[in-house]
Amino acid sequence: MAAKALSTYSDEAFLEYVVKALVDKPEAVEVSRKVDEMGVLLSVKVDKEDVGKLIGRLGNTAKALRTLLRVVGIKNHARVNLKIEEPEGSTHVPRSRGVDDVVDDLKL
């Protein structure tokens, strides 16, 4: 039974491990997990100075994380989504997303 509980939250543990390896302040990383009818939503909070590292140039790091989480979700028969919560005062400047970016996110 304990193995079942561990595998149920492997997506959360995987995300936390990867994000902590990417940022300068791993002690500030917080990952939360929410399940609803749409699937699993993983939310991650990092220090305001690490948001840019987590998102990456042109959002490539965040896109790669979402792709990896999609693979983890497929393995566990679940749809896994990622939400990066930007703290107030973060140094990341959000860019506007084009139609092509949104369509790319929808592709499996």
Order of alpha helices (4+ residues) and beta strands (2+ residues): alpha-alpha-beta-beta-alpha-alpha-beta-alpha
